[in-house]
Amino acid sequence: MRWKKYKSIIATILLFSLAYFFGGGIALLTNAYEKDTLKESGGENWGLGFPTEGQPPTANATPDELKEYDTYYIGDTNKKVIYLTFDAGYENGYTAAILDALKKHDVHVTFFLVGNFINTSPDLVKRMIEEGHHVANHTYNHPNMSRISSMDSFRKEIEDLEKAYEETTGEKMSKFYRPPQGKYSVDNLKMAKELGYKTFFWSLAYVDWYNDKQPTKEEAFKKLLGRIHPGAIVLLHSTSKTNSEILDELLTKWEEMGYTFGTLDEF
């Protein structure tokens, strides 16, 4: 009787074990399939990890994987070169001071603009060009581009901004594209490439876009000095009061660390 009881217990344990591991295996396969499907056709947020201070971060994808789509987030990690970029969804009163600091240091950057900025601040856009900066495409309306799946809708966001820029400046826009908020899909990267654009993410940024929660100088320097690395594509927002106040000193400190400055047309 006792042996029959043990056999029953053992059989029950084996049955549940097989069910658990078999079910778990199916779950793992299902999750892997869903992840691959998301990576190929769904939306993603550009993300970074900084395991070691002063060293290049880890990212959603490797430089080699992105290069297939003419997409970049970092330059040569063996060279102490910084590629400085600014995103500008609107003019907040600080762009002139930022341009002053850049001119003082003879640093040329890329401004990723949206339609609102071009339409409301044409003189600043013209000044960017006159002082040797690139003006690039951040879309006309700043939507979540990962939700745009048709080429017609994607093209409209890109070409509407090109048109506004050309009407304002009389010049062609640089064929550089940055997805608003870093939201993208693989299909978006393919569409940008088909339109002749290179897509640029970033390898260093910090939370500088909240008007009512601007970082202190100390907080900004902790991130922008501590995490700077060779080949960095740096994203700052020109709407930031803090950025306008620290930029002159920030550029000086980066120069003292042995860095020089490149432009995105070097990619």
C-alpha positions in Angstrom: 0.0 0.0 0.0 2.8 2.4 1.0 4.6 1.7 -2.4 1.4 2.4 -4.3 1.0 5.7 -2.5 4.6 6.7 -3.3 4.2 5.7 -7.0 1.1 7.9 -7.1 3.0 10.9 -5.6 6.0 10.4 -8.0 3.7 10.1 -11.0 2.0 13.3 -10.1 5.3 15.2 -9.6 6.6 13.9 -13.0 3.3 14.9 -14.7 3.5 18.5 -13.3 7.2 18.8 -14.1 6.7 17.7 -17.7 3.7 20.2 -18.0 5.8 23.0 -16.5 8.9 22.5 -18.7 6.9 21.8 -21.8 4.7 24.8 -21.3 7.7 26.9 -20.4 9.5 25.9 -23.6 6.5 26.9 -25.6 6.4 30.2 -23.8 10.1 30.9 -24.5 9.6 30.2 -28.1 6.5 32.4 -28.3 8.3 35.2 -26.5 11.3 34.9 -28.9 9.0 35.0 -31.9 7.2 38.1 -30.5 10.5 39.9 -29.8 11.7 39.2 -33.4 8.4 40.4 -34.8 8.6 43.6 -32.8 12.2 44.3 -33.8 11.3 43.9 -37.5 8.0 45.6 -37.8 6.9 47.2 -34.5 8.0 50.4 -32.8 11.0 50.8 -30.5 12.4 53.6 -28.3 16.1 54.3 -28.8 17.9 53.4 -25.6 21.3 53.4 -24.1 23.1 51.8 -21.2 26.3 53.2 -19.5 28.1 50.3 -17.8 31.4 52.1 -17.6 31.9 55.9 -17.2 33.8 57.5 -20.0 33.3 54.5 -22.3 30.9 54.1 -25.2 27.4 53.0 -24.1 25.5 49.9 -25.1 22.6 50.5 -27.4 19.5 48.9 -29.0 21.6 47.8 -31.9 25.3 47.7 -32.9 26.8 50.2 -35.3 27.2 47.4 -37.9 23.5 46.4 -37.6 22.4 50.0 -38.1 24.7 50.7 -41.0 22.6 48.5 -43.2 20.0 51.3 -43.0 22.4 54.2 -43.3 21.7 54.8 -39.6 24.3 55.9 -36.9 24.5 56.6 -33.2 28.3 56.8 -32.6 31.4 57.6 -34.6 34.9 56.1 -34.4 35.4 55.1 -30.8 39.2 55.2 -31.2 39.2 59.0 -31.9 38.4 61.7 -29.3 35.9 63.4 -31.6 32.5 64.7 -30.5 29.6 65.2 -32.9 27.4 67.8 -31.3 23.7 68.0 -32.3 20.7 70.0 -31.0 17.0 69.2 -31.3 14.7 72.1 -31.6 10.9 71.7 -31.6 10.3 75.4 -30.9 12.2 78.5 -30.0 12.4 79.1 -26.3 14.6 82.2 -26.2 18.0 80.4 -25.8 19.1 79.6 -29.3 21.0 82.9 -29.9 23.1 82.3 -26.7 23.9 78.8 -27.9 24.9 80.1 -31.3 27.1 82.7 -29.6 29.0 80.0 -27.6 29.4 77.8 -30.7 30.8 80.7 -32.7 33.2 81.6 -29.9 34.7 78.0 -30.0 34.4 77.7 -33.8 32.3 74.5 -33.3 29.9 73.5 -36.1 26.9 71.4 -35.1 23.7 70.0 -36.6 20.3 71.4 -35.6 17.4 69.0 -36.1 14.4 71.3 -36.6 10.6 70.8 -36.9 8.2 72.9 -38.9 7.2 75.2 -35.9 10.8 76.4 -35.4 11.3 77.2 -39.1 8.0 79.0 -39.4 8.4 81.1 -36.3 12.1 81.7 -36.2 13.4 82.1 -39.8 16.1 84.6 -38.8 17.7 82.0 -36.4 17.5 79.4 -39.1 19.3 81.7 -41.5 21.9 82.5 -38.8 22.6 78.8 -38.3 23.4 78.4 -42.0 25.5 81.6 -42.2 27.6 80.4 -39.3 28.4 77.1 -40.9 25.9 74.7 -39.1 23.9 72.0 -40.7 20.1 72.2 -40.5 18.4 68.8 -40.6 15.1 67.0 -40.6 13.3 66.3 -37.3 9.9 66.0 -39.2 7.4 68.7 -39.8 4.9 67.9 -37.0 7.1 65.9 -34.5 4.8 62.8 -34.4 5.6 59.3 -33.1 7.1 58.1 -36.4 7.1 54.4 -35.3 3.3 54.5 -35.8 3.6 55.6 -39.4 3.7 52.5 -41.6 3.0 53.9 -45.1 5.7 55.5 -47.2 3.2 58.3 -48.3 2.7 59.4 -44.7 6.4 59.1 -43.9 7.4 61.1 -47.0 4.9 63.8 -46.2 6.4 64.5 -42.8 9.9 64.6 -44.3 9.1 66.6 -47.4 6.8 69.1 -45.7 9.8 70.2 -43.6 12.1 70.3 -46.6 9.7 72.6 -48.4 9.4 74.9 -45.4 13.2 75.1 -45.1 13.7 75.7 -48.8 11.0 78.5 -48.8 12.7 80.1 -45.8 16.4 79.8 -46.9 16.4 79.2 -50.6 18.7 76.2 -50.0 18.4 72.4 -49.9 18.2 70.8 -46.5 20.9 68.4 -45.3 19.8 64.8 -45.7 20.1 63.9 -42.1 17.0 62.6 -40.2 16.4 62.1 -36.5 13.2 60.4 -35.3 11.3 62.5 -32.8 11.7 61.2 -29.2 13.9 58.4 -30.6 10.8 56.4 -31.5 11.3 54.4 -34.6 10.8 51.1 -36.5 13.0 49.2 -38.9 10.5 50.1 -41.6 11.1 53.8 -40.8 14.8 53.4 -41.2 14.3 51.7 -44.5 12.0 54.5 -45.7 14.4 57.2 -44.7 17.2 55.5 -46.6 14.9 55.2 -49.6 14.4 59.0 -49.5 18.2 59.5 -49.5 18.5 60.2 -45.7 21.0 59.1 -43.1 19.3 58.5 -39.8 21.1 59.7 -36.6 20.4 58.6 -33.1 22.8 59.5 -30.3 25.2 58.0 -27.8 24.9 60.7 -25.1 22.0 62.8 -23.9 20.4 63.8 -20.6 17.0 65.0 -19.4 17.2 68.7 -20.4 13.8 69.3 -22.1 11.4 70.0 -19.1 11.1 73.8 -18.8 9.9 73.5 -15.2 12.5 71.0 -14.1 15.8 72.2 -15.7 18.9 70.4 -14.4 21.4 72.3 -12.4 24.8 73.1 -13.7 26.3 70.4 -11.5 23.7 67.8 -12.7 24.4 68.7 -16.3 28.2 68.4 -16.0 28.0 65.1 -14.1 26.3 63.5 -17.1 27.9 65.5 -20.0 31.5 65.2 -18.6 31.2 61.9 -16.9 29.7 60.0 -19.8 31.5 61.7 -22.7 33.4 59.2 -24.8 35.3 59.0 -28.1 33.1 59.2 -31.2 30.1 60.5 -29.2 27.1 61.8 -31.0 25.7 64.2 -28.4 22.0 65.3 -28.3 21.1 68.5 -26.5 18.0 70.5 -26.7 18.2 74.2 -27.7 15.0 74.8 -25.6 17.1 74.3 -22.4 18.0 77.3 -20.3 20.7 75.2 -18.6 22.3 74.3 -21.9 22.4 77.9 -23.0 24.1 78.9 -19.7 26.7 76.1 -19.5 27.6 75.6 -23.2 30.6 77.9 -23.3 32.1 76.3 -20.2 31.1 72.8 -21.4 32.9 73.2 -24.7 36.0 74.5 -22.9 36.0 71.5 -20.5 35.6 69.0 -23.4 38.5 70.7 -25.2 40.6 70.5 -22.0 39.8 66.7 -22.0 41.4 66.5 -25.4 38.3 66.4 -27.6 37.8 68.0 -31.0 34.5 68.4 -32.8 33.3 66.8 -36.1 30.2 67.2 -38.1 27.7 64.6 -39.3 28.7 64.9 -42.9 31.8 62.9 -42.0 29.7 59.7 -41.7 
